[in-house]
């Protein structure tokens, strides 16, 4: 009789330990996936930020270069117009 009682308690605890182990493993795996996801997300944001920064910087540079070139051309045309009008 004593053996039957201890066996049933052992089985009861074994089930609890198994459930606890499964819960720990589930949470650990979830945490690892979450860390990996956040690492990938941070990397994507860094790539986007750098690309957008460089792209925006290049666009500002090219627009300023075009404006400068256009102002030089207009100055040249105005000088040529003055010479023609004399």
HELIX and SHEET records of a PDB file:
HELIX    1   1 UNK A    2  UNK A   85  1                                  84    
END                                                                             
